[in-house]
């Protein structure tokens, strides 16, 4: 049995993959500990996994901060320079405590203290990447939220895109200074940029997304393993679908689901009202997963109902289409379900995720983060009437259902443990 620390930060889209890994590692007899913000303690311990609080904490009630963190242009800088790196010493202290006696460490792309701790303590560690954008590959260039129009320049080739991405890295080169200062205090060399190449482990990187979605590239870090999506198909207590939602699903044709995940839903604005208007009069039933605001969505059209949340793995396969903001977790669940997607990106990787879904032929993307009911209706009509998109989404879903990212990733983790024993 090995003690394995799974360090992550962010929304449920960042937590759930680590929960999925933790549950499989526990099934194999290991002692996994999820190290993350205190707000997720119940989600971790409720599944029988070890939990270690690591700052910074997340205040899900600070809607102003959520809005700034999800700003299309400034969002990444807010998260990195205002939330994460100013507290990197606190993160390091908490993670150091959590990792005492650990055999292996897994690090999320935003856990900047984890690579520092691994190097200082000479620990075996594996880096984890949840979405292709994080590799900033010139061979497969991402669509960047601050300038999504640059996506039109993909055909100019790797040399051009390499220069463009170099400019992106230079623009953010000072953002990692607090991490560099911590390294200096600990007597470590300056190292690679902690936001980019410095996040990858020399022991290996787990790319936790389908190779169909993000094909492996020559300029990915060495020793990167394309595992597949790490689906978390369990709820605390196994409660499943809400009885009212189950009854709605059984009362008519498959509905369209509108959801903004666990982050953008906090600043939804008129999105769900516009969604209800979009399906009114089109003979389409709809489910609005509107978070705490669901109870405020009254006087909805016939065939439209609002719920706070639902387990995507149970819901999406029973729906006609999914309209969402493009978080990697929601995107993955919709791809596996084999249903068409309409993506309304807000920030971060959502623009790149939307572009990938569109290039795969499994859906469409809208540019506005608060589209009108008319805009939603027009795109939804195309989506539901396009047999080619439906067929392609179904084919992709069937292929992804043959993958098992959790098993491959845990096999790689155990292989790293065995290699460390041989060299110790």
VENMO-V473630 format. One record per pair of residues at least 6 apart in sequence whose ideal C-beta (glycine too) atoms are under 8 Angstrom apart, sorted by sequence separation. I is the first residue (numbers start at 1). J is the second residue. If there is no record, write none. Layout:
BEGIN
<<I	J> <I	J>>
END
This chain:
BEGIN
<<8	14> <26	32> <34	40> <44	50> <45	51> <59	65> <60	66> <68	74> <69	75> <99	105> <108	114> <117	123> <118	124> <129	135> <136	142> <144	150> <183	189> <184	190> <192	198> <240	246> <249	255> <259	265> <279	285> <288	294> <300	306> <316	322> <324	330> <335	341> <345	351> <357	363> <358	364> <383	389> <8	15> <25	32> <44	51> <68	75> <71	78> <84	91> <107	114> <118	125> <135	142> <143	150> <153	160> <154	161> <183	190> <191	198> <207	214> <248	255> <279	286> <290	297> <324	331> <334	341> <343	350> <358	365> <368	375> <36	44> <107	115> <132	140> <143	151> <153	161> <183	191> <216	224> <241	249> <260	268> <322	330> <345	353> <357	365> <371	379> <8	17> <69	78> <105	114> <133	142> <207	216> <288	297> <297	306> <345	354> <366	375> <8	18> <22	32> <34	44> <41	51> <68	78> <69	79> <115	125> <132	142> <133	143> <141	151> <180	190> <216	226> <276	286> <324	334> <331	341> <343	353> <355	365> <366	376> <21	32> <40	51> <107	118> <114	125> <133	144> <153	164> <180	191> <215	226> <260	271> <275	286> <295	306> <343	354> <354	365> <6	18> <22	34> <41	53> <105	117> <115	127> <141	153> <214	226> <276	288> <288	300> <294	306> <322	334> <331	343> <65	78> <105	118> <141	154> <207	220> <258	271> <275	288> <294	307> <295	308> <366	379> <69	83> <150	164> <180	194> <258	272> <294	308> <343	357> <6	21> <19	34> <34	49> <36	51> <38	53> <179	194> <205	220> <211	226> <322	337> <343	358> <364	379> <6	22> <18	34> <33	49> <34	50> <35	51> <36	52> <37	53> <95	111> <205	221> <210	226> <213	229> <272	288> <288	304> <290	306> <292	308> <341	357> <32	49> <33	50> <34	51> <35	52> <36	53> <37	54> <176	193> <207	224> <209	226> <211	228> <258	275> <286	303> <287	304> <288	305> <289	306> <290	307> <291	308> <312	329> <316	333> <322	339> <324	341> <326	343> <18	36> <32	50> <33	51> <34	52> <35	53> <36	54> <37	55> <39	57> <65	83> <95	113> <99	117> <105	123> <107	125> <109	127> <176	194> <205	223> <206	224> <207	225> <209	227> <210	228> <272	290> <285	303> <286	304> <287	305> <288	306> <289	307> <290	308> <291	309> <312	330> <316	334> <319	337> <321	339> <322	340> <323	341> <324	342> <325	343> <326	344> <364	382> <15	34> <31	50> <33	52> <35	54> <37	56> <38	57> <39	58> <95	114> <104	123> <105	124> <106	125> <107	126> <109	128> <139	158> <176	195> <179	198> <204	223> <205	224> <206	225> <207	226> <208	227> <209	228> <210	229> <284	303> <285	304> <286	305> <287	306> <288	307> <289	308> <320	339> <321	340> <322	341> <323	342> <324	343> <325	344> <326	345> <364	383> <37	57> <39	59> <91	111> <104	124> <105	125> <106	126> <107	127> <108	128> <109	129> <138	158> <141	161> <173	193> <175	195> <202	222> <203	223> <204	224> <205	225> <207	227> <208	228> <209	229> <281	301> <287	307> <289	309> <313	333> <316	336> <317	337> <319	339> <320	340> <321	341> <322	342> <323	343> <324	344> <325	345> <326	346> <343	363> <345	365> <363	383> <4	25> <15	36> <37	58> <39	60> <91	112> <92	113> <96	117> <102	123> <103	124> <104	125> <105	126> <106	127> <107	128> <109	130> <138	159> <200	221> <202	223> <204	225> <206	227> <208	229> <272	293> <276	297> <280	301> <289	310> <312	333> <316	337> <317	338> <321	342> <323	344> <325	346> <328	349> <341	362> <342	363> <343	364> <344	365> <22	44> <26	48> <91	113> <95	117> <99	121> <104	126> <106	128> <108	130> <176	198> <208	230> <268	290> <279	301> <312	334> <317	339> <327	349> <331	353> <335	357> <340	362> <341	363> <342	364> <343	365> <344	366> <26	49> <138	161> <141	164> <172	195> <256	279> <268	291> <287	310> <313	336> <316	339> <326	349> <327	350> <340	363> <341	364> <342	365> <343	366> <346	369> <19	43> <23	47> <88	112> <92	116> <99	123> <138	162> <141	165> <144	168> <169	193> <197	221> <200	224> <265	289> <273	297> <276	300> <279	303> <280	304> <326	350> <342	366> <344	368> <345	369> <15	40> <19	44> <22	47> <88	113> <92	117> <96	121> <109	134> <265	290> <266	291> <268	293> <272	297> <276	301> <279	304> <312	337> <325	350> <326	351> <328	353> <344	369> <364	389> <4	30> <6	32> <8	34> <23	49> <84	110> <169	195> <265	291> <327	353> <331	357> <363	389> <3	30> <4	31> <5	32> <6	33> <8	35> <9	36> <22	49> <56	83> <85	112> <138	165> <169	196> <326	353> <335	362> <344	371> <361	388> <362	389> <1	29> <2	30> <3	31> <4	32> <5	33> <6	34> <7	35> <8	36> <9	37> <15	43> <19	47> <56	84> <84	112> <88	116> <256	284> <258	286> <265	293> <276	304> <287	315> <326	354> <361	389> <1	30> <2	31> <4	33> <6	35> <7	36> <136	165> <255	284> <256	285> <257	286> <258	287> <259	288> <260	289> <262	291> <334	363> <1	31> <3	33> <5	35> <19	49> <80	110> <255	285> <256	286> <257	287> <258	288> <259	289> <362	392> <363	393> <12	43> <56	87> <79	110> <254	285> <255	286> <256	287> <258	289> <260	291> <326	357> <361	392> <362	393> <55	87> <136	168> <253	285> <255	287> <257	289> <287	319> <360	392> <361	393> <136	169> <252	285> <56	90> <272	306> <342	376> <362	396> <55	90> <56	91> <55	91> <284	320> <360	396> <54	91> <248	285> <342	379> <342	380> <55	94> <248	287> <326	365> <54	94> <53	94> <54	95> <342	383> <52	94> <245	287> <341	383> <52	95> <340	383> <54	98> <325	369> <340	384> <9	54> <52	97> <52	98> <340	386> <5	52> <7	54> <9	56> <255	303> <275	323> <340	389> <340	390> <252	303> <341	393> <259	312> <323	376> <340	393> <339	393> <338	393> <338	394> <54	111> <162	219> <248	305> <323	380> <338	395> <257	315> <335	393> <338	396> <339	397> <35	94> <54	113> <257	316> <321	380> <338	397> <35	95> <136	196> <245	305> <337	397> <338	398> <158	219> <244	305> <264	325> <335	396> <336	397> <245	307> <257	319> <263	325> <321	383> <335	397> <35	98> <116	179> <244	307> <256	319> <259	322> <261	324> <264	327> <321	384> <338	401> <35	99> <112	176> <254	318> <255	319> <256	320> <257	321> <259	323> <260	324> <261	325> <263	327> <320	384> <336	400> <33	98> <242	307> <245	310> <254	319> <255	320> <256	321> <257	322> <258	323> <259	324> <260	325> <262	327> <335	400> <336	401> <113	179> <116	182> <120	186> <249	315> <254	320> <256	322> <257	323> <258	324> <259	325> <261	327> <112	179> <116	183> <253	320> <256	323> <257	324> <120	188> <242	310> <261	329> <332	400> <33	102> <76	145> <113	182> <119	188> <241	310> <249	318> <261	330> <75	145> <76	146> <116	186> <241	311> <245	315> <240	311> <259	330> <73	145> <116	188> <119	191> <127	199> <135	207> <72	145> <73	146> <127	200> <241	314> <271	344> <72	146> <127	201> <140	214> <240	314> <241	315> <9	84> <126	201> <132	207> <140	215> <125	201> <129	205> <235	311> <126	203> <127	204> <128	205> <129	206> <132	209> <140	217> <116	194> <125	203> <126	204> <127	205> <128	206> <129	207> <130	208> <131	209> <139	217> <233	311> <115	194> <124	203> <126	205> <127	206> <129	208> <130	209> <135	214> <139	218> <126	206> <128	208> <129	209> <137	217> <139	219> <233	313> <132	213> <138	219> <232	313> <112	194> <132	214> <135	217> <137	219> <231	313> <264	346> <112	195> <115	198> <118	201> <131	214> <137	220> <115	199> <135	219> <21	106> <135	220> <115	201> <135	221> <260	346> <112	199> <7	95> <18	106> <89	178> <5	95> <18	108> <85	175> <88	178> <92	182> <109	199> <7	98> <85	176> <88	179> <80	172> <85	177> <86	178> <107	199> <5	98> <85	178> <89	182> <280	373> <5	99> <14	108> <81	175> <85	179> <88	182> <107	201> <127	221> <77	172> <80	175> <129	224> <278	373> <282	377> <14	110> <76	172> <274	370> <277	373> <278	374> <284	380> <5	102> <274	371> <276	373> <3	101> <4	102> <7	105> <10	108> <77	175> <274	372> <275	373> <278	376> <279	377> <282	380> <3	102> <4	103> <5	104> <7	106> <9	108> <271	370> <274	373> <277	376> <278	377> <282	381> <3	103> <4	104> <5	105> <6	106> <7	107> <8	108> <10	110> <106	206> <270	370> <271	371> <273	373> <277	377> <284	384> <2	103> <3	104> <4	105> <5	106> <7	108> <9	110> <231	332> <269	370> <275	376> <279	380> <2	104> <4	106> <8	110> <9	111> <231	333> <274	376> <278	380> <8	111> <229	332> <7	111> <231	336> <7	113> <229	335> <7	114> <229	336> <18	128> <17	128> <17	130> <80	195> <14	130> <13	130> <209	328> <213	332> <8	128> <210	332> <213	335> <209	332> <256	380> <210	335> <256	384> <214	356> <213	356> <213	360> <212	360> <229	400> <228	400> <229	403> <231	405> <228	403> <230	405> <231	406> <228	404> <229	405> <230	406> <228	405> <227	405> <227	406> <230	409> <228	408> <227	408> <227	409> <225	408> <212	396> <225	409> <227	412> <47	234> <212	399> <225	412> <212	400> <47	236> <46	236> <210	400> <17	208> <46	237> <43	236> <70	263> <210	403> <42	236> <70	264> <210	405> <209	405> <66	263> <70	267> <131	328> <148	345> <208	405> <130	328> <66	266> <67	267> <145	345> <151	351> <66	267> <208	409> <145	347> <63	266> <145	348> <148	351> <206	409> <63	267> <145	349> <151	355> <145	350> <60	266> <145	351> <206	412> <142	349> <144	351> <145	352> <148	355> <206	413> <143	351> <144	352> <204	412> <21	230> <23	232> <143	352> <20	230> <142	352> <20	231> <23	234> <143	354> <20	232> <143	355> <204	416> <17	230> <19	232> <203	416> <16	230> <17	232> <134	349> <16	232> <133	349> <131	349> <133	352> <148	367> <132	352> <133	353> <131	352> <131	353> <132	356> <13	261> <12	261> <13	262> <11	261> <12	262> <13	263> <11	262> <11	263> <76	347> <75	347> <76	348> <75	348> <72	346> <72	347> <70	346> <71	347> <70	347> <69	347> <70	348> <72	351> <126	412> <126	413> <126	416> <124	416> <124	417> <124	420> <72	369> <106	413> <104	413> <17	329> <104	416> <16	329> <104	417> <13	327> <103	417> <13	328> <11	327> <13	329> <104	420> <12	329> <13	330> <103	420> <24	406> <28	410> <24	407> <21	406> <25	410> <20	406> <24	410> <28	414> <21	409> <25	413> <21	410> <21	413> <4	413> <2	417>>
END
